[in-house]
Amino acid sequence: MPVRITKIDSRFKVEGTLYLNDAELLEKFCREVSGQTDRPVVIELSNICFLDSKSAAVLCRMKREQGVSLEGLNLFIKKVMELADESE
């Protein structure tokens, strides 16, 4: 399933499969939105069905560097995120 990114104010809803190119595009979107609104960005990930380690590393970087909040992580996605965060 391809990725679908929906923006509502400073909130993004991500659905489908997230690969590196998609995660980097999401990172760019979040950087732009936080610069325009000066509000924290929230990414809803409850409808993600697959996340690879490279895209998880990008999400970890966004969380660490931009203060992005990640919500709706299921057990599989949470574990991939933890492993990506530990490897950095």
N, C-alpha and C positions, 0 to 999 in steps of 0.2 A: 504494500500500500504506500503510495507516495505521501510525502509530508504535506500538511496543510497548516498554515500559520495564520491565525486570525488576531487582529489587534483591536483592542477596545481600551481607549484612553492609554494608560501606562501599563496595560496588562496584555499579555500574549497568551493565546491558547494554541498549543501545538498538538497535532493529531497525526497518527500514522507512523512512518519509519523515519528516524532522524539519522542522517549520515553527516560526515564532516562538512561538505559544502553547504548543507542546510543549516548546520549549527553555526558556521561562520557567517552566513547571511543573517541568521537570527541575532548573532552578536552585534553585527552592524546595525540592525534595526533597533536593538536595545540601547546602543550607544547614542544613536540619533534621538530617540524618544527621551532618554534621560537628560540629554543636553537641551532639548526643547522645553520639557515640562518641569525640570528640576524636581521631579518626584521619583521615588523608588520604583523600579520596574519589577513586575511579578510575572513569572512564566508558569502557566498551568500545564502540567505534563501527565495528567491522569489518562489521557487518551493516546499515549505513545505505546506502540506495540513492539518497537525494537529501537535500540540505541547502541551504537558501536562504541568502542573504547575511545576512539579519537574525538567523536562528537561529545562524549561524556567529559573528556578533558577540556573541551571548549566551554561547556556549561560550568564546570568547576572554576575555570579561569574567570568567567563572567561573574560568578558568585563572589569570588575572592577580590577581583579588581574593580568591579562596577557596583557591587553590593546588590546584585540581582537576587530576588527571592525565588526559590523553586518550590512549587507546590504540587501536590497530587502524585507524588512518586510511589509507584507500586513496589513491591519487594524486589523484583528483578532489576528495575531501573535504579532503585536505591543502592543495590549491591554493585552494579556497574559503576555508579557515581563514586561510591566509597573506594573501589579499587583504582579508579582513575585518579582520585584525590591522593591516595597513598603513594601512587607511582610518581607523582610530581615532586 
